[in-house]
Structure formats: structure tokens, C-alpha cells
Amino acid sequence: MAICATPIVVVCVIVAVSEARLSNAQETRPDALPQSPASQRPAVPPAKVTTIRVPNGGIQPQAMVDRNGTVHLIYFLGAPPAGDIFYVRSADGKTFSTPLRVNSSPGSAIAIGNIRGAHLALGRSGRVHVAWMGSDKAKPRAPGGAAPMLYTRLDDAGTRFEPERNIIQKAVGLDGGASLAADDAGRVYVTWHAPEPGSQGEQHRCVWVARSSDDGKTFAGEERANPEPTGACGCCGMRAFVDKEQTLYVMYRSATEVVHRDMYLILSKNQAKSFSEEKLDSWNIGACPMSTMAFAEGDRGVLAAWETSGQVYFSSAGLDSSPKSRAIGAPGNVTGRKHPALAVNALGETILVWTEGMGWNRGGSVAWQVFDKSGRPTRARGRADGVPVWSLVAVFAQPSGDFTILY
């Protein structure tokens, strides 16, 4: 495993963002979702936001809600270089089941860097799928003994996780985090970035997708997904997502000419047989920002969230959006915002959650803002201290329309 070689430099670059840059970004990114006259908008109280701790002192929570309203949650426990992943579920979003260990090989998961942890997906009949970058202790290994891209799923009985498998067949060189997504038709997608076989360097890194059409029982060999030679930020995360129409979305950060750390969206409407790509945002920085991304879906489509220059944004996703939505930034000019999370409730309200003050081997705070269905900030906003070192935040919408943040 290759840890980012200059963590101190990365932190300094993130913190030393000019307020002018953030101010300009917000001035040029107005509320973008379709709006209606104030006289036509009913006076609806904003959603209530509740914060809770990850069960059992876990970090790096990843949460999803199934069609029955059950909350599914995974988190990391143990030593950051080599720990374990646990799975719990909740019917009320408050109390959780007895933890079930996801990885069968002890110590096979990694938390260092925030971006290398496990990702969660719900597939056909609500089956739970989990994928993560393997630690130095992880087995099996990728070809040549390289870091593996590990995958597992709940068994048919739903009582235990199957032994994890390495998905990489040729695209070795895993460094930053990877992701996965699943749909209701039994397709599962595991994604990661790594150099083209036989090459080295961030400029040669590509996004790879391995597909399964049998609920994760078997996977085809990985195929390159990004059409353009953008490179990929080596120690940045990725995020994959499948919407209700079975469209696959993948976000990643480029590394073109080393300094162009731009945010890209990949989209496939034919089950990863072909891909389209679009740049969502630009960021010139000569270091790895170790950033993460998020997706959420509501009645009005899919939303994507990311970080640029110490600020977090969200926007509608989809390359054929008409009119094209412009990104909405978190209110205020606070710098050091990272690791966004998103959720949309039944009323069409969106919550954007992020961390503040976090860096290499440093914890921070969680902050949030709820937006109405027109993209305007509501009164529901807040902040709480105590996000642990190497952790992330997660959020989900309750059936009532309220939101719960896990940190």
C-alpha cells in the first residue's frame, strides 16, 4: 500500500486557501435548482436534524436506507493500518443490531487517510454488498502481491458475510479509495483507479469497473471507464452510485499534468458497456487533497457532492441535465471543509453534511445545512465537534422527513 508521501504538505495546501477564492466561488455559483415564486411555496417547517455517534465507537460510517425504511450501516474498528469492518442495521434509525463482522480475514481493512475505507451498496432484494481497499494483512492479494480490491456480500440467508474476494485481475496499483454500486436487477459494480498495466504515475491512472450480473457471485474482468486521459489523483477517494433507472455514476478526481485536480463525473446508461464523461469542477493544486465524494437520489433525480479549494458543493448529476444545474456551495466562507455527505427526504429537501478542520492524523467537526426543494438554505443548520481521526460522516433521511447524521 502506498500512503500519500507528503501528508504535511497536503494539509498545509488545504488550509492555505484564500478567502477570496471561496468568496468568488459562491458568488459565481448561485442557487441552481428550479425555483417557484414565493407566493406559491407553502410555509413548511424545515426538517429536524439529529446527530448520533457511530455505534461502538466506530469510524468511517457508510449508511443506506432500503425500501422498507431499514437503515444499513457499516463502520471501521481497530488499528487504523489494519482493522475490521462491521455491519449493523436499524428499524428506527436509533437502535442498532448486534455487530456482524464483514471481513473474514482479521485486520484486512485500512482507515489511514480517510479515503481507503469500505463502501456499502444495497442490491436486488436488499442484499448488502461491501467493497474496500485491503490492508497489508489482507488476503487474498492482487496479482504480484499488490494491494487487493476486496469484495463481499451477505449470504443468501442474510446471516453472515461470504469470505472476501480480490476483484483486481490486471489493474494493480490501488492507492486511494475505491467504491461500489448495485441495482435492483442483480448487477454489481466495483470501481477503483490504478495505472494502465505496464505504466506508472498519476497521469497514467485510469478508472476501472468490474461488473457482475449475478448479484456479485461472479465478476468479469475490469474495464477502463474514463474515456479521456485525465489521470487520477492517487490518494483521493472515488464514489459509485446506481439510480432508480439503473444508470451508473462514478465520481473521481483527475491528475492531469500533475496540478489539474479536477472533479469528473462518469456516467453509463447501458450497464457499464460504454461511458460518457464530464468535468464538474476545476481545481489547480500541486498536491493530493485526499478528498471524498457523495451521491444521493430524490424524486427530482441524482445529486452529487464534492470538495474544491476547501469548500464543499452539490449539484444535480447527469450529463443530459436540462437546464444544466450549477453547483451550490455550503453557506459561509469557512475553509478546510471536506468529506461531504448527502441525503434527500420525501419532501424534496436536501441536507449537505461535511467536516471542518480535519487533516492528516487530525480529527475535526461536523457541520450541516438543509436546503429546500428549490435549493435555498433553510433554518436547519448546525455544527458539532468530535469527528474522530481518520473518520468520515454519514447521513440518512427518516420516513418522517427528518435527517440523522452519524459521526
C-alpha positions as CSV (number, residue, x, y, z in Angstrom):
1,M,0.0,0.0,0.0
2,A,1.3,3.4,-0.9
3,I,0.5,6.1,1.6
4,C,0.5,9.7,0.3
5,A,4.1,10.7,0.6
6,T,3.6,14.3,1.7
7,P,0.8,14.4,4.2
8,I,2.0,17.6,5.9
9,V,2.2,19.4,2.6
10,V,-1.3,18.3,1.7
11,V,-2.7,19.7,5.0
12,C,-1.0,23.0,4.5
13,V,-2.2,23.4,1.0
14,I,-5.8,22.7,2.0
15,V,-5.7,25.2,4.9
16,A,-4.0,27.9,3.0
17,V,-6.9,28.6,0.7
18,S,-7.7,32.3,0.1
19,E,-11.0,33.6,1.3
20,A,-11.2,35.5,-1.9
21,R,-11.2,32.2,-3.9
22,L,-14.1,30.8,-1.8
23,S,-16.0,34.1,-1.9
24,N,-15.7,34.2,-5.7
25,A,-16.8,30.6,-5.9
26,Q,-20.0,31.3,-4.1
27,E,-20.7,34.5,-6.0
28,T,-20.5,32.6,-9.3
29,R,-22.5,29.6,-8.0
30,P,-26.0,30.8,-7.2
31,D,-28.9,28.7,-6.2
32,A,-29.4,26.5,-9.2
33,L,-32.3,24.2,-8.8
34,P,-35.6,25.2,-10.4
35,Q,-37.4,27.8,-8.3
36,S,-41.0,28.8,-7.9
37,P,-42.4,32.2,-6.8
38,A,-42.5,32.8,-3.0
39,S,-46.3,33.1,-3.1
40,Q,-46.6,29.5,-4.4
41,R,-44.3,28.0,-1.7
42,P,-46.2,26.7,1.3
43,A,-44.7,27.5,4.7
44,V,-43.3,24.1,5.7
45,P,-41.2,23.8,8.8
46,P,-37.6,22.7,7.9
47,A,-36.6,19.2,8.6
48,K,-35.2,18.3,12.1
49,V,-31.6,17.2,12.2
50,T,-30.4,14.7,14.8
51,T,-26.8,13.8,15.4
52,I,-25.8,10.4,16.8
53,R,-22.5,8.6,17.3
54,V,-21.4,5.7,15.3
55,P,-22.2,2.5,17.3
56,N,-19.4,1.0,19.4
57,G,-17.0,3.9,18.8
58,G,-16.6,3.0,15.1
59,I,-15.3,5.4,12.4
60,Q,-15.9,5.9,8.7
61,P,-19.6,5.2,8.7
62,Q,-21.4,4.4,5.5
63,A,-25.2,4.3,5.6
64,M,-28.0,3.4,3.3
65,V,-31.8,3.0,3.7
66,D,-33.7,0.3,1.9
67,R,-37.3,0.4,0.6
68,N,-38.7,-0.8,3.9
69,G,-37.0,2.0,5.8
70,T,-34.4,-0.2,7.4
71,V,-31.1,1.6,7.9
72,H,-28.0,-0.4,6.9
73,L,-24.6,0.8,8.3
74,I,-21.0,-0.3,8.1
75,Y,-18.1,1.1,10.1
76,F,-14.4,0.5,10.9
77,L,-13.0,-0.6,14.2
78,G,-9.4,-1.4,15.3
79,A,-5.9,-0.2,14.5
80,P,-6.0,2.3,11.5
81,P,-3.4,0.4,9.4
82,A,-5.2,-3.0,9.8
83,G,-8.6,-3.2,11.3
84,D,-12.0,-4.7,10.7
85,I,-15.4,-3.7,9.2
86,F,-18.7,-4.2,11.0
87,Y,-22.3,-4.2,9.8
88,V,-25.4,-3.3,11.7
89,R,-29.0,-2.4,10.8
90,S,-31.8,-0.4,12.5
91,A,-35.5,-0.3,12.0
92,D,-35.9,3.0,13.8
93,G,-32.7,4.8,12.9
94,K,-31.8,5.0,16.6
95,T,-31.1,1.5,17.9
96,F,-28.9,-0.9,16.0
97,S,-28.5,-4.7,15.8
98,T,-25.6,-6.7,17.2
99,P,-22.5,-6.0,15.0
100,L,-21.6,-8.6,12.4
101,R,-18.0,-8.6,11.2
102,V,-17.8,-8.1,7.4
103,N,-14.2,-9.2,6.7
104,S,-13.4,-12.9,7.3
105,S,-9.7,-12.2,7.3
106,P,-8.9,-10.3,10.6
107,G,-7.2,-6.9,10.1
108,S,-7.8,-6.8,6.3
109,A,-9.3,-3.2,6.2
110,I,-7.5,0.1,6.4
111,A,-8.6,3.5,7.8
112,I,-5.5,5.7,7.3
113,G,-6.1,8.6,5.0
114,N,-9.9,8.7,5.5
115,I,-10.4,7.7,1.8
116,R,-9.4,4.0,1.8
117,G,-12.3,2.6,3.9
118,A,-15.2,0.4,3.0
119,H,-18.2,1.3,0.8
120,L,-21.7,-0.1,1.1
121,A,-24.3,-0.8,-1.6
122,L,-27.8,-2.4,-1.5
123,G,-28.7,-4.6,-4.4
124,R,-31.5,-6.9,-5.5
125,S,-33.9,-7.9,-2.7
126,G,-31.9,-5.6,-0.4
127,R,-28.8,-7.7,-0.4
128,V,-25.8,-6.0,1.3
129,H,-22.6,-5.6,-0.7
130,V,-19.3,-4.2,0.7
131,A,-16.0,-3.4,-1.0
132,W,-12.8,-1.9,0.3
133,M,-9.1,-1.5,-0.3
134,G,-7.2,-4.3,1.5
135,S,-4.6,-3.6,4.2
136,D,-1.1,-5.1,4.2
137,K,-2.6,-8.0,6.1
138,A,-5.4,-8.6,3.7
139,K,-5.8,-11.9,1.9
140,P,-6.2,-12.8,-0.9
141,R,-3.8,-10.4,-2.6
142,A,-4.0,-8.8,-6.1
143,P,-1.6,-10.1,-8.8
144,G,2.0,-9.8,-7.9
145,G,1.2,-9.5,-4.2
146,A,-0.2,-6.0,-4.7
147,A,-2.9,-4.4,-2.5
148,P,-6.3,-6.1,-3.3
149,M,-9.7,-4.6,-4.1
150,L,-11.8,-6.7,-1.8
151,Y,-15.5,-7.5,-2.1
152,T,-18.0,-9.5,-0.1
153,R,-21.8,-9.8,0.3
154,L,-24.3,-11.1,2.7
155,D,-25.0,-14.7,2.1
156,D,-28.4,-16.0,0.8
157,A,-29.6,-16.5,4.3
158,G,-28.6,-12.9,5.3
159,T,-26.8,-14.2,8.4
160,R,-23.1,-13.8,7.6
161,F,-20.8,-12.3,5.0
162,E,-19.1,-14.6,2.5
163,P,-15.3,-14.7,2.5
164,E,-13.9,-11.6,0.8
165,R,-12.5,-11.9,-2.7
166,N,-10.0,-9.8,-4.6
167,I,-11.6,-8.3,-7.8
168,I,-8.4,-7.0,-9.5
169,Q,-7.3,-9.1,-12.4
170,K,-4.9,-6.7,-14.2
171,A,-5.2,-3.1,-13.0
172,V,-2.9,-3.2,-9.9
173,G,-1.6,-0.2,-8.1
174,L,-4.5,0.6,-5.8
175,D,-3.7,3.5,-3.5
176,G,-6.7,5.8,-3.0
177,G,-10.1,4.5,-2.0
178,A,-12.4,2.6,-4.3
179,S,-16.2,2.2,-4.4
180,L,-19.1,0.0,-5.5
181,A,-22.7,0.2,-6.5
182,A,-25.6,-2.2,-7.1
183,D,-29.0,-2.2,-8.8
184,D,-32.3,-4.0,-8.4
185,A,-31.6,-6.2,-11.4
186,G,-28.7,-8.1,-9.8
187,R,-25.9,-6.0,-11.3
188,V,-23.0,-5.0,-9.0
189,Y,-20.2,-2.7,-10.0
190,V,-16.8,-2.5,-8.2
191,T,-14.7,0.6,-9.1
192,W,-11.2,1.8,-8.4
193,H,-8.4,3.8,-10.0
194,A,-4.9,2.4,-10.9
195,P,-2.3,2.9,-13.7
196,E,-2.7,1.3,-17.0
197,P,-0.9,-2.1,-16.9
198,G,2.8,-1.5,-17.5
199,S,2.8,2.2,-16.6
200,Q,3.4,4.3,-13.5
201,G,2.4,7.7,-12.2
202,E,-0.8,9.6,-11.5
203,Q,-1.0,10.8,-15.1
204,H,-1.4,7.2,-16.2
205,R,-4.0,6.2,-13.6
206,C,-7.4,5.2,-15.0
207,V,-10.8,4.4,-13.6
208,W,-11.6,0.7,-13.7
209,V,-15.0,-1.0,-13.4
210,A,-15.6,-4.7,-12.8
211,R,-19.2,-5.9,-13.5
212,S,-21.3,-8.7,-12.0
213,S,-24.7,-9.6,-13.4
214,D,-25.5,-12.3,-10.8
215,D,-25.7,-10.3,-7.6
216,G,-21.9,-10.4,-7.0
217,K,-21.5,-14.2,-7.3
218,T,-19.0,-13.7,-10.2
219,F,-17.3,-10.7,-11.8
220,A,-16.0,-10.1,-15.3
221,G,-12.5,-8.6,-15.7
222,E,-12.2,-4.9,-15.1
223,E,-12.6,-2.5,-18.0
224,R,-11.4,1.1,-18.3
225,A,-14.3,3.6,-17.7
226,N,-12.9,7.1,-18.2
227,P,-12.8,7.9,-21.9
228,E,-10.2,10.7,-21.7
229,P,-6.6,10.5,-20.4
230,T,-7.2,12.6,-17.3
231,G,-5.1,10.6,-14.9
232,A,-6.4,10.1,-11.4
233,C,-5.4,11.6,-8.1
234,G,-3.6,8.7,-6.5
235,C,-4.6,9.1,-2.8
236,C,-8.1,10.6,-3.5
237,G,-11.3,8.6,-3.0
238,M,-14.0,7.7,-5.5
239,R,-17.7,7.2,-5.3
240,A,-20.0,5.0,-7.4
241,F,-23.8,5.0,-7.5
242,V,-26.7,3.5,-9.4
243,D,-30.0,5.3,-9.7
244,K,-33.6,4.0,-10.0
245,E,-33.2,3.9,-13.8
246,Q,-30.2,1.6,-13.4
247,T,-27.8,4.3,-14.6
248,L,-24.3,4.1,-13.2
249,Y,-22.5,7.2,-11.9
250,V,-18.8,7.4,-10.9
251,M,-17.0,10.5,-9.5
252,Y,-13.2,10.8,-9.3
253,R,-10.5,13.4,-9.1
254,S,-8.1,13.8,-12.1
255,A,-4.4,14.5,-12.0
256,T,-3.8,15.9,-15.5
257,E,-0.3,17.4,-15.7
258,V,0.0,16.8,-12.0
259,V,-1.7,20.1,-11.0
260,H,-5.2,19.7,-12.6
261,R,-7.0,18.0,-9.7
262,D,-10.4,18.4,-11.3
263,M,-13.7,16.7,-10.4
264,Y,-15.1,14.4,-13.1
265,L,-18.4,12.5,-13.4
266,I,-18.6,9.3,-15.4
267,L,-22.0,8.0,-16.5
268,S,-23.2,4.8,-18.1
269,K,-26.8,4.1,-19.2
270,N,-26.1,0.6,-20.6
271,Q,-24.8,-1.3,-17.6
272,A,-21.1,-0.2,-18.0
273,K,-20.8,-1.2,-21.6
274,S,-19.9,2.4,-22.6
275,F,-19.3,5.6,-20.7
276,S,-19.7,9.4,-21.0
277,E,-17.6,11.8,-19.0
278,E,-17.9,15.5,-17.9
279,K,-15.8,17.8,-15.8
280,L,-17.8,19.0,-12.8
281,D,-15.3,21.4,-11.3
282,S,-11.7,22.6,-11.7
283,W,-9.0,22.8,-9.0
284,N,-5.3,23.5,-9.7
285,I,-3.3,22.3,-6.8
286,G,0.1,20.6,-6.9
287,A,-0.6,18.1,-4.1
288,C,-3.1,15.4,-3.3
289,P,-6.1,16.8,-1.3
290,M,-7.2,13.3,-0.2
291,S,-10.9,14.1,-0.9
292,T,-14.1,12.1,-0.9
293,M,-17.4,12.5,-2.8
294,A,-21.1,11.6,-2.3
295,F,-24.3,10.8,-4.2
296,A,-27.9,10.9,-3.2
297,E,-31.2,10.4,-5.1
298,G,-34.6,12.0,-4.6
299,D,-37.7,12.4,-6.7
300,R,-36.0,15.0,-8.8
301,G,-33.0,12.9,-9.7
302,V,-29.5,12.3,-8.5
303,L,-27.3,14.8,-6.7
304,A,-23.5,14.7,-6.4
305,A,-21.3,16.4,-3.8
306,W,-17.6,17.1,-3.8
307,E,-14.8,19.4,-2.4
308,T,-12.9,22.2,-4.2
309,S,-10.4,24.5,-2.6
310,G,-11.6,23.9,1.0
311,Q,-15.3,24.3,0.1
312,V,-18.0,21.7,-0.5
313,Y,-20.6,21.8,-3.2
314,F,-23.5,19.8,-4.5
315,S,-25.3,19.8,-7.9
316,S,-27.6,17.7,-9.9
317,A,-25.8,14.8,-11.7
318,G,-26.4,13.5,-15.2
319,L,-24.7,14.6,-18.4
320,D,-28.1,15.4,-20.1
321,S,-29.4,17.8,-17.4
322,S,-31.5,20.5,-19.0
323,P,-31.0,23.2,-17.9
324,K,-27.6,22.2,-16.5
325,S,-27.7,22.8,-12.8
326,R,-24.9,24.9,-11.3
327,A,-23.3,23.9,-8.1
328,I,-24.5,25.1,-4.7
329,G,-21.9,25.7,-2.1
330,A,-22.2,25.4,1.7
331,P,-23.1,28.8,3.1
332,G,-20.3,30.9,4.6
333,N,-16.6,31.3,3.9
334,V,-15.1,28.8,6.3
335,T,-12.1,27.0,4.9
336,G,-11.0,23.4,5.4
337,R,-14.3,21.9,4.5
338,K,-14.0,18.3,3.4
339,H,-15.7,14.9,3.1
340,P,-19.3,15.8,2.1
341,A,-22.3,13.6,2.6
342,L,-25.8,14.0,1.1
343,A,-29.4,12.8,1.7
344,V,-32.8,13.8,0.3
345,N,-36.1,13.4,2.2
346,A,-39.6,12.7,0.9
347,L,-40.3,16.5,0.8
348,G,-37.5,17.1,-1.6
349,E,-35.3,18.8,1.0
350,T,-31.6,18.1,0.7
351,I,-29.1,18.0,3.6
352,L,-25.4,18.7,2.8
353,V,-23.1,17.5,5.6
354,W,-19.3,18.0,5.8
355,T,-16.3,18.0,8.1
356,E,-14.2,21.0,9.1
357,G,-10.7,21.2,10.4
358,M,-9.7,17.7,9.5
359,G,-6.4,16.8,8.1
360,W,-3.7,14.1,8.2
361,N,-4.0,12.3,11.5
362,R,-6.3,15.0,12.8
363,G,-10.0,14.9,13.7
364,G,-12.4,17.8,13.4
365,S,-16.0,18.9,13.5
366,V,-19.2,18.0,11.5
367,A,-21.4,20.8,10.0
368,W,-24.6,20.7,8.0
369,Q,-27.1,22.8,6.1
370,V,-30.6,21.8,4.9
371,F,-31.8,23.2,1.6
372,D,-35.4,23.4,0.4
373,K,-36.5,21.7,-2.8
374,S,-35.6,24.9,-4.7
375,G,-32.0,24.8,-3.4
376,R,-32.4,27.6,-0.9
377,P,-30.8,27.2,2.6
378,T,-33.4,26.7,5.4
379,R,-33.1,27.5,9.1
380,A,-31.9,23.9,9.7
381,R,-28.2,24.2,10.1
382,G,-25.6,23.3,12.7
383,R,-22.2,22.1,13.8
384,A,-20.9,19.6,16.3
385,D,-17.3,18.9,17.5
386,G,-15.8,15.5,17.9
387,V,-15.3,13.8,14.5
388,P,-12.5,11.2,15.2
389,V,-9.2,11.0,13.5
390,W,-9.4,9.2,10.1
391,S,-13.2,9.3,10.2
392,L,-16.0,10.5,7.9
393,V,-19.6,11.4,8.4
394,A,-22.8,9.8,7.1
395,V,-26.4,10.9,6.9
396,F,-29.8,9.4,6.0
397,A,-33.4,10.6,5.8
398,Q,-36.0,9.3,8.2
399,P,-39.5,8.4,6.9
400,S,-40.8,11.4,8.7
401,G,-38.6,13.7,6.6
402,D,-36.1,14.4,9.4
403,F,-32.4,13.7,9.0
404,T,-29.9,11.7,11.1
405,I,-26.2,12.4,11.0
406,L,-23.7,9.7,12.1
407,Y,-20.2,10.8,13.1
